[in-house]
Structure formats: C-alpha cells, structure tokens
Amino acid sequence: MHHIIEKITSYLLIVAGALMASFSVICILIPNDAIDYGTAGIAIIINKLTGFNLSLCVLLVFLPFWSVGVWLLGKRFAIKALLGTAAYTVGLEIFEHIPFEINTEHFLAVAFGGAILGAGLSLILRFGGCIDGSEIFANIIVNLVERKTGKNFSMTSILILFNAGVYLTVFVLINRNAAMMSLLVYVVATAVINHFTDHFEAIKQVTIITKHPEKLIAQIKDELGKTCTIMDSRGAIAGENKTLICYVTYFELQKMREIISANKGTFSTVSTVDEILR
C-alpha cells in the first residue's frame, strides 16, 4: 500500500511540475520576449517562425527523443516522461486562454519566470520524469561515449552545447533581446534545478553493501549495461559482505533504484561525482 501511494504521489508531483513549467512559459516568458531552453525552446522557435500550434510543436520535437529514451532508460521512465510531457502540453493549451500579466520590467519578469520554470522542472526530475529531449539526448551521448571508450562523462558540456545552439538560433532568426532574455532563463532555471536535484547533469556514484552481490551485478549489467567495482568489506554487526561501486547518470539512477529495491538486505548510498580521472 505504501508503495502504491508513493507511486501515485510521484505521478501527481510530475504533473504539478509540468503545469508550473507551462504556466511560466506561456504567462511569463513568452510575453516578455524569452523562451524555454532545450527541445521546448526548439518547439517555441518553430512556433514563432511558422505559427504552428505550440503544443503540437512540443510533442513533435520531443517524441523522437522519448522513443530512444524508452529503449535506453526503461518503461517506468517512459511512462513518467510521457505523463510529464502530456501535462506540459495540456498546460500550454490551458494557459494560452487565461489572461495573465506581470506589470514589471522584462528583466525581473524573466528572472521570476525562470525560477518558476526551474522549480517545476526540479519536481519532474526529482521524481523520475522528463519533459525535455535535450537531457535524453545528452544521456544517449554519454552512454555511447562510455561504451566506445570506457570513460564516464557528465552531461553538463553536452547540455551547454545543445542550448548554445538553441540560443544562437534565437539570436539569428528572432532577435538578440530574446536570445539574451532566454539565456537569463537558462541561468536562473538551472540554478534552481541544481539546488533541488543535487546537480542532475553530473555523474552519480552508487555504493551498495550486500551479502549477495551476484544477482545485483547481473541485473546492473543486463538492465543498465554497467559494470561494478567489487570490494570485500566487513560490518561490525553483519560481518563479511561485499561493497559494489557503480557510476551512472541521473536518469539511470532511477532504474538503479528499482534494481536495488528488488534486492532486499542491501544498504546503498548515492553521491555526486564532479570528475573521474583516468
């Protein structure tokens, strides 16, 4: 029963976060010459240049990334990501028909809108969802690089390059003021997200202490394509056991939690890794 309540709560908070994000975009950012970042930013650019329905633009841009995310990050991630995106697009449609105006300077309005956007996205990310394909894209690149070279990288540089491309497009095709305002949105929103999600774009170190590592290791390899460092350890009460150390991205961490919860008798910690030296 507790597990069901926890799952329902996570879904409701993802929806709440998506509605906060859509409110910020429609009611604060766009009226003040700013746009969202990531794939939502691309969708807004398409909307501004073509006049095509914004909600449909968001779906059409996001769905290809979501399709790859289903394969890479699993069914539970896919459900939460689709739920968040559906709530986000519905919110865009609803708030387009609600009159709302902030009578203040563009700078203050955009900073406030960026904070609301960041808070909404924090809720979505914290509970395993996603409404931005750029994060899935960065996760794909990180995984490909790891499988080809064996090296672990954070998603930070990839996300910065992706969004730099978005803002450069805004600068060239729309206007420079919109590009600068949108950059402010990115800075404020990511600052809020990093505060509440402990740097979601960074590598996560998962340390697992268990007496029965075989099943865990097999699941981590089969479901995440990851390997583990295995060390002998000893507890003052539990006695002899094994300590497993594994490095994953933030989105893979959700699946790692599922694997760990399915294996009773484990003790696990998660920490953020800024850099891995080889």
N, C-alpha and C positions, 0 to 999 in steps of 0.2 A: 504494500500500500504506500509506504514511504517513497519507494522508487517511482511509482506512478505519479504521485503528487510532485515530486522533484522534476519529472519529465514534463508534465503539464506546465509547471511554473516556468521552466526554461523556454518553452514554446511561447508562452504569454509575454515573457520579457523580450524575446526576439521581436515579436510583433510590436511591442511598445517602442523598442529601439528603432525599428523601421519607420514607424509613424513619426517619431521625433525627427528622424533624418529627413523624411519627405516634407514635413512642416517647415523645417529650416530651409530646404532648397527652394520650395515654392513661395513661401511667405516672406522670407528674409533675403536669401542670397540672390536669386534671380532678379527681384525688383531693385536690388542695389548693385546691379552690374557685376555680379560674381556668379561662379558656377561651382558645382561639386567637383571632386577630383576622381581619378581612376576611370573605370568604364562608364560610370554615371556621368562623368564630365564629358566623355566622348559622345554619349547619348544627347546631352544638352547642346553640344556643338552642332550635331546633326539636326536637332530640332530648330535651332536658331537659323541655320543656313537653309533648311528645306521647308520648315513649317509643319513637318510631320509630327503626329501625336507623340508627346514626350514619353508617356508610359510605355507605348509600343517600342519606341527607340531604346528605352532602358532594357526591356525584355530581349529585343533582337540582338543587342550588343552583349548582354550578359549570358544568354543561353549557350553559346558555343563554349565559353569558359566553364560554365556549370556542367556541361556534358563531360568534359575532360575531368572535372573535379569529382564527378560520380565514380569514375574509374579509379582515380588516384587516391581519393580520401574516404570513400565508402558510402554506404547507403544512408547512415544516420546524418552525416554531413550534408548529403544531397537533399534530404528532407528539410533540414533546418535552413539550408541556403535557399531552397525554393520557397519555403514559407516566408522567410525574411524578404525576399525579392517580391513575392506576391503582395505582401503587406505594404512594402515600399511603393510599388506601382499603384496600388489602390489608394494609398495616401496621397500620391501626386495628383490623382484624378479628383479626390475629395477636396483637397486644399486649394486647387485651382478655382473652385467655385465659392470659396469662403473669403470675403473681404477682410484684409488684414494689412495694417500699415504701421511702420515704426517711424515716427517723426523725429529723426535724429540724423547725425552725419553718417555718410556711407561707411566711413571707417569703423565707427562704433557699431553700426548695424551688422556689418560683415563679421567683426570680431565676435559679437554676440551670437550670430548665426553659426559661425564656425564652432563655437563652444557647444551649442545645442546639437549640431551635427556630430561632433566628436563624442558627446555623451550618448547619443543614440547608437552610434557605431560601436561604442565600448560595450553596451549591453548585448548587442548582436554577437560580437566576437567573444565576449566572456562566456556566453552560453552555447558556443559551438556553431554559430551561424555565420553567414557571409552574404553581403549584397553587392560586393564589388569584385568584378572579374580580374582586376589587376593583382589582387592578393593571390588568387588561384594561379594566375599566370606566373607570378614570382615563385610560388611554391613548386610549380612544374619545372621551372628553370633550375631552381636549387636542387631538386631531385635528379634531374638529368645530369647536372654537373657532378653531383656526388656519385652517381652510378658510373659515369665515364672516367672520373679522375680519383674518386675515393675521398675527395675533400669536402668539408662542410662549410657552407657559406650562409650568412644571414640574408634575409630578403631585403634589407634596407636599401642597398645600392640599386637593386632592380626596380624597386618601387619608386625611388627618386628619379631614375632614368625614364620610367614609364610616364610619371606625372610631369616631368620636364617636357616630354613630347606633347602632352596634352596642353600645357600652358603655352608652349611655343606656337601650337596651332591656334590657340585663342588669340595670341598676340598678333599673328599674321592675318587670320581670317575674320576676326571680330574687331577688337581694338585693344590697345595697350592698357587702358584703365581696367578693363575686365580681366586681363591677364594678371595684373598686379593685385587686384582685389581677390582674385581666385587663389593666388599664391598665399595671401594672408589667411584665407580659409584653410588651406592645407596646413600651414604652420600651427594655427590655433587648434584645429581638429586633431592633428596627430599628437600634439602636446597633451590634450585631454585623454586621447586613447592610450598613449603610453603610460599615463598616470594610473589609469584604471585596469590596464591589462598587463602591466609589467613588460613593456617592450615586446609586443606581439610579433614584430618582424625579426626578432633575434632568435638565435638557436637556443633550444631548451635541453638541459641535461636532466635526464630521468635516472634516479638511483633507486634500485629495487633490492630489498633484502628479503630472501626467501630460502626455505629449506628444500624446495622442489623446483629448481630452475628449468628443467628440461622442456616442460610444456610451454612455459613463458617464452623461452628462447625460440622455440619452433613457431609460436604464434607471431612474435615480433618479426621473424624472418619472412613468414608466409604472407602476413597481412600488411606489413609496412615496408618489407624489403630492406630491413635494417639488421645490422649485427650488434652484438653486445660485447663489452669487456667484462670478463668474469673473474672475480676475486674471492678467495677464501676469507671468511670472516667468522667472528665468534661473538655471540651475545652473552652478557653477564648471567642472564636467566635462561634464554632459549638455547644457548650452546652453539654448536657448529652450524653454519649456514653459508649461503653464497650471496655475494653482492654483485648485482648486474648494473652496468652503466651504459646508457644508450643516449644518442643525440638525435633529436627530432625537431621539426619545425612546429610553429604554434598550432597549425591546423592538424598536423599529425598527432599532436598531443591529445586531441580529443579521442582519437582511435586508441592511443596508448592507454588512456584512462579506462576505456572499455575492456581492453585486454587484461589490465591489472585487476579490475573489479570482478572479472570472471574467474580469477585465480585467488582463492581465499588463502589466508595465512601469510600475506605479504605486507611489507612496510615500505612505503615509497616516498620520495621527496622529489620536487621539481625546482630547478634553479635556472636563472638566465645566464647564458654564456655570451660575452661580448665578442670573443675572438678565439679561434682554435689555431695554435701554431703547430707546424709540422717540420 
